[in-house]
């Protein structure tokens, strides 16, 4: 991969402030957890024991995660750079064949 390295800080993200925010809200979030919630607060994903839904005729479970915008931007920038470089090399080889 070529070009400038893409970072959270370069995208305007203060990861230390994010970590502090998680620490400050952990107790409040934990207070909402019942026995079905597995794991703790602050991980990439949460686990919920939804086996009680098996007794329903048409069970639905909706979930959402917010805050992935910068992760997507970094992944896209990294992928675009790698893709662009690979495509350029492939196109150059193809033209020379």
C-alpha positions as CSV (number, residue, x, y, z in Angstrom):
1,X,0.0,0.0,0.0
2,X,1.4,3.4,-0.9
3,X,0.6,6.9,0.1
4,X,0.1,8.6,3.5
5,X,-0.9,6.5,6.4
6,X,-4.5,7.1,7.5
7,X,-5.0,7.3,11.3
8,X,-7.8,8.0,13.7
9,X,-6.1,11.2,14.9
10,X,-5.7,12.3,11.3
11,X,-9.4,11.8,10.8
12,X,-10.1,14.0,13.8
13,X,-10.9,11.2,16.3
14,X,-9.7,11.6,19.9
15,X,-9.5,7.9,20.9
16,X,-8.5,8.8,24.5
17,X,-11.7,11.0,24.9
18,X,-13.7,8.0,23.5
19,X,-12.1,5.6,26.0
20,X,-12.9,8.1,28.9
21,X,-16.5,8.4,27.7
22,X,-16.9,4.7,27.8
23,X,-15.4,4.5,31.3
24,X,-17.8,7.3,32.5
25,X,-20.9,5.5,31.3
26,X,-20.1,1.9,32.1
27,X,-21.9,1.9,35.4
28,X,-25.1,3.4,33.9
29,X,-25.1,1.0,31.0
30,X,-24.3,-2.0,33.2
31,X,-27.4,-1.1,35.4
32,X,-29.6,-1.8,32.4
33,X,-28.3,-5.3,31.9
34,X,-30.4,-8.3,32.8
35,X,-29.1,-11.9,33.0
36,X,-29.4,-12.3,29.3
37,X,-26.6,-9.8,28.6
38,X,-23.3,-11.7,28.3
39,X,-19.9,-10.0,28.6
40,X,-19.1,-6.4,29.6
41,X,-19.3,-2.9,28.4
42,X,-16.8,-1.5,26.0
43,X,-16.1,-4.4,23.6
44,X,-16.6,-4.3,19.9
45,X,-19.8,-6.2,20.1
46,X,-22.2,-7.4,22.8
47,X,-23.8,-10.8,23.3
48,X,-27.4,-11.4,24.3
49,X,-28.9,-14.7,25.1
50,X,-32.0,-14.7,22.9
51,X,-32.9,-18.3,23.5
52,X,-36.2,-17.1,25.1
53,X,-37.2,-16.0,21.6
54,X,-37.6,-19.6,20.5
55,X,-41.0,-19.7,22.2
56,X,-42.3,-17.0,20.0
57,X,-44.0,-17.6,16.7
58,X,-42.1,-14.9,14.8
59,X,-39.3,-13.6,16.9
60,X,-37.5,-10.4,15.9
61,X,-34.3,-9.0,17.4
62,X,-33.2,-5.6,16.2
63,X,-29.8,-4.2,17.1
64,X,-27.7,-1.2,16.1
65,X,-24.2,-0.1,16.6
66,X,-23.2,3.6,16.2
67,X,-19.8,5.2,15.8
68,X,-18.3,3.2,13.0
69,X,-18.0,6.1,10.6
70,X,-14.3,6.7,11.1
71,X,-13.5,3.0,11.0
72,X,-15.3,2.8,7.6
73,X,-13.5,5.9,6.3
74,X,-10.1,4.4,7.3
75,X,-11.0,1.1,5.8
76,X,-12.2,2.7,2.6
77,X,-9.1,4.9,2.3
78,X,-6.8,1.9,3.0
79,X,-8.7,-0.4,0.6
80,X,-9.0,2.3,-2.1
81,X,-5.2,2.9,-1.9
82,X,-4.5,-0.8,-2.2
83,X,-7.1,-1.4,-4.9
84,X,-6.0,1.7,-6.8
85,X,-2.4,0.5,-6.7
86,X,-3.3,-3.1,-7.6
87,X,-5.6,-2.0,-10.4
88,X,-3.0,0.4,-11.9
89,X,-0.4,-2.4,-11.9
90,X,-2.9,-4.8,-13.4
91,X,-3.9,-2.3,-16.1
92,X,-0.3,-1.5,-17.0
93,X,0.5,-5.3,-17.3
94,X,-2.7,-5.8,-19.4
95,X,-1.8,-3.0,-21.8
96,X,1.8,-4.4,-22.2
97,X,0.6,-7.9,-23.0
